[in-house]
Amino acid sequence: MNGCAERLFLVVIDESEEMRVALHYAARRAAHTGGRVALVTVIEPPDQDVQHWMAVEDLVREELRQNAEQALQHYAEEVVAICGTLPVLYIREGERRDAVLRLLAEEPSISVLVLAVGTGPNGPGPLISYLCGKGVGRWHVPVTLVPGNLSDAQLDAIT
């Protein structure tokens, strides 16, 4: 790639419907630009009720980690099917917003954060709301916002 660093498109894996739109968009952009996709899932802290039971907390944490690993593997297969390359996988712990910001600060290889905008009554999504509001000065990479209601055909046409 002419001595340039490989473009790395980061997608935050969560339970939202629009996340799949961000995933598809990032994989198509990576395929067309010679880049790669990175996936991050964040294990959020267990409820306070569980934290005072250390053994239960450990079991919950292990189950959450296994679920996170399974989700990453599932979505990694989708990325490979679209762009033909294995994504970089990250698992982080903590509040999603803070964990993503820490990852962006720690990994200079990440070129673009790709987020899909929620289209439901709950607004664009908590991470997007934060990044476009109070957190606007805390990130140092471009953020691509993709409408969360685009079809695969529409995504293919714009990537």
Summary of the structure (lengths in Angstrom):
residues: 159
radius of gyration: 16.2
end to end distance: 19.0
largest distance: 54.7
contacts: 477
relative contact order: 0.21
helix: 47%
strand: 19%
